[in-house]
Each structure stands twice: as C-alpha cells, then as structure tokens.
C-alpha cells in the first residue's frame, strides 16, 4: 500500500524510479515537467519530489536527500541546444519553459563564453522556437524525439563536462520540512536500485510508450543517465552552485547540506 506522496518528472529519465516504486507498492505520485514540481512541495501536495537542482539551490527551506539524483557525465542525450549559427554568433535563445536547471546551464555556458544573447521563455516546439530565435533549448522526451535538419546540436552534458571537467546534476530529491526524511530517503534509494536492476524490462516498456527504439532507450538509461549521488555528482552540484552564484543567477545559500548526514 502506498504510504508516501511523491512528485516525479514525467520524462523517460525518471523511469527507473517509477518502475522501482511500483515494484515496491508505492504508486501514489504526481508527474509533471521539472519546472512545475516545486509548487507541489510548496503547497504540501507531495512530501518529496525529484526537483531541478536549480530549484534546490534557490530554496533554502527544502530538505535535500542523499538517496539519488538525475545526472550525466558527458552526453546527456535528452538536454540539447539546437542552433542555426555557431554559439558565439547566437543573439537570441529560446528556453524550454519545462526546464529550470538546463535553462540556467545555458545562461552559464554563454556567460562563460563572454556572450550575452537575449533569452526567451518558450514552449518546447523546436520549429517555432527556431523561427523566433537563433538557438533553442529542449529537454526530456521532446528533445529525444527532435529530428532537426541543418542545425548545429550541442549536448549540454558534453558542454558541461568540457567546461567543468565533471558531471552535471540536473535534478535532486528533496523533501518538505516535517516529512519523514529517513523513510523517504530509504524508499527512494530502494526504488532506484530496483529500477536499475531492471533496465532491459524498463526499456521495452518505455520504448512502446514513447515510440522510441528499445535499444536507444536502454543505452540512454544505462550509459548516459546516472542516478547515484556519489562523490563526483556532489562535486558537480557544488561547481554548478558556484557558477550560478558567480553569474548572479541564484542567491548564495552556501554548500548544499544533505539530510541524514553528519
């Protein structure tokens, strides 16, 4: 029987968590795009959610959990910038409104290049975005299904690795104040492990749901997405935090302190 109310990203990248939770009998969750999950925690509709790292870094009241994350070390596959011109020539960028972390990454990458294009919040429709801007950010399933012609494609995971030498952590688990963080952390960790042990089955199921090739889905989940908040991931969170503070995109709340850790 479900005992916890959770918020999950509706994209393929959380499929291991969803599968694991179902196997553990936990099916009481809400799914939405990353940018819409923080309000669910704020309203009390959910106890914990996998949130954009950007939101965790800006919301000092949240209780970050060490049980898992969504990250990539190099190519992310599902987070890309599509551009009609080389990056240094870009004067305007359409930012997928589903995103918070990836939109912030784009701002940092351009700032580090010394470029200052105009940023436009837009719905995730690549053709319309590129009709209004030089470049367009897409994330999640729409990004994986995009098939652009005659554009340059920059994978943000690869670009971040080149910039920082480490992984980019797109999302972290966090709980509301007053939630049973020990139970939530244990549940999320168990769900992650069950899911990661069942990637072949998940790939078959998700490929049918999304009309994608099963091997493409398997390679994405197995080789590109990472779900453990290990040492490199934590360093990645701190590098991201420092760069966001440097470019005045977030307030400086200091190093992220994860619950249940001394």
HELIX and SHEET records of a PDB file:
HELIX    1   1 UNK A   12  UNK A   14  5                                   3    
HELIX    2   2 UNK A   15  UNK A   23  1                                   9    
HELIX    3   3 UNK A   34  UNK A   36  5                                   3    
HELIX    4   4 UNK A   38  UNK A   43  1                                   6    
HELIX    5   5 UNK A   53  UNK A   58  1                                   6    
HELIX    6   6 UNK A   87  UNK A   89  5                                   3    
HELIX    7   7 UNK A  101  UNK A  113  1                                  13    
HELIX    8   8 UNK A  126  UNK A  132  1                                   7    
HELIX    9   9 UNK A  140  UNK A  145  1                                   6    
HELIX   10  10 UNK A  156  UNK A  164  1                                   9    
HELIX   11  11 UNK A  181  UNK A  196  1                                  16    
HELIX   12  12 UNK A  199  UNK A  210  1                                  12    
HELIX   13  13 UNK A  214  UNK A  219  1                                   6    
HELIX   14  14 UNK A  220  UNK A  224  3                                   5    
HELIX   15  15 UNK A  231  UNK A  246  1                                  16    
SHEET    1   A 5 UNK A  29  UNK A  32  0                                        
SHEET    2   A 5 UNK A   6  UNK A   9  1                                        
SHEET    3   A 5 UNK A  48  UNK A  52  1                                        
SHEET    4   A 5 UNK A 168  UNK A 175 -1                                        
SHEET    5   A 5 UNK A  63  UNK A  72 -1                                        
SHEET    1   B 5 UNK A 118  UNK A 122  0                                        
SHEET    2   B 5 UNK A  92  UNK A  96  1                                        
SHEET    3   B 5 UNK A 135  UNK A 139  1                                        
SHEET    4   B 5 UNK A  79  UNK A  83 -1                                        
SHEET    5   B 5 UNK A 152  UNK A 155 -1                                        
END                                                                             
